[in-house]
Amino acid sequence: MDAAHPLPGSHGEHALQRAHGTGRRARAFYDHQVLDRLNDRMREFIAAQELMFVSTADAAGNCDCSIRAGPAGFVCVVDDRTLAYPEYRGNGVMASLGNISENGHVGLLFVDFFRTTVGCHVNGEARVVENDELLASKDTAPSLREAVARALADDPGRKPERWVVVRVEEAYIHCSKHVPLLAKRDKTIPWGTDDPAAKGGDHFGVRDLSRPWREEK
């Protein structure tokens, strides 16, 4: 390994590769599949997606995984090293944003469930930026400024509250072999609603169960 240009991945994965004899296969993956930026095909792929998985962790390493969704193009591909996605009104917990405020490392996963079943991983460093800041800053790329302005002019129920801007550090394919091929169906999305039924209700039956942080009546 060139010390000036270390391989992608963690010390832990490299140690396990040595321990289990997978180093040659892993090196082939790093050399043939992993980039430190987005190429044109990746950029086109991401721009066509309507859903992504977002993984974050707080300063102590406690993890969270969530999803973000919107019409195709809701993730703005600014350039080969920058993505930005909108944060809409949610349940108010702000778990992902809270983690990013402590630890900017994020992992994004885009999966095309409806055509190729291929996925694209994007790992990088994230920061949370307010709408006004993006619109006012001279450093904001024109494509991102246009995306913010367009989103704010959209249906009031879908206006983003802020954005997450990600500096790309790794980008690579997710194998399509075990990803199910799904059929897309129409769904009416009640953007901005607080109606419990529209949000799934108490699907898992937890509303009346005890938990250590809630004072029991």
Summary of the structure (lengths in Angstrom):
residues: 217
radius of gyration: 19.5
end to end distance: 60.9
largest distance: 62.0
contacts: 522
relative contact order: 0.15
helix: 26%
strand: 26%
